[in-house]
Amino acid sequence: MGHIQRPEDLYGPILYLASAASDYMTGQNMVIDGGHTLGPWIEPARDRFAPPRISIEQELVEMKKDLDAMGIAYDENGQVNAA
């Protein structure tokens, strides 16, 4: 999908699992990773010609917004203090 997974990427699957639409579903694994695990099988990294959808700088800005929204402290590089 061109970005790191964000909390809102889970809203659809959570809504599905919490609704009656999933009542008949049993014993399944839902892989919700934006195609991350599928990508290398379809298009190996050495054969990719298109750049990512957003830059590393844009991804860092978005990640910091997500950390702020979750109330998680981080340094200027976006590193979370695990201690």
Contacts in CASP RR format, 6 or more apart in sequence:
PFRMAT RR
TARGET T0000
AUTHOR 0000-0000-0000
METHOD contacts of the structure
MODEL  1
MGHIQRPEDLYGPILYLASAASDYMTGQNMVIDGGHTLGPWIEPARDRFA
PPRISIEQELVEMKKDLDAMGIAYDENGQVNAA
1 9 0 8 1.000
1 34 0 8 1.000
1 35 0 8 1.000
1 53 0 8 1.000
2 52 0 8 1.000
2 53 0 8 1.000
2 54 0 8 1.000
3 53 0 8 1.000
3 54 0 8 1.000
3 59 0 8 1.000
3 62 0 8 1.000
4 59 0 8 1.000
4 62 0 8 1.000
4 63 0 8 1.000
5 32 0 8 1.000
5 33 0 8 1.000
5 34 0 8 1.000
6 62 0 8 1.000
6 66 0 8 1.000
7 66 0 8 1.000
7 69 0 8 1.000
7 70 0 8 1.000
9 32 0 8 1.000
9 34 0 8 1.000
10 32 0 8 1.000
13 30 0 8 1.000
13 32 0 8 1.000
16 22 0 8 1.000
17 30 0 8 1.000
31 37 0 8 1.000
54 62 0 8 1.000
60 78 0 8 1.000
63 78 0 8 1.000
64 74 0 8 1.000
64 78 0 8 1.000
67 73 0 8 1.000
67 74 0 8 1.000
67 78 0 8 1.000
67 80 0 8 1.000
72 80 0 8 1.000
73 80 0 8 1.000
73 81 0 8 1.000
74 80 0 8 1.000
74 81 0 8 1.000
75 81 0 8 1.000
END
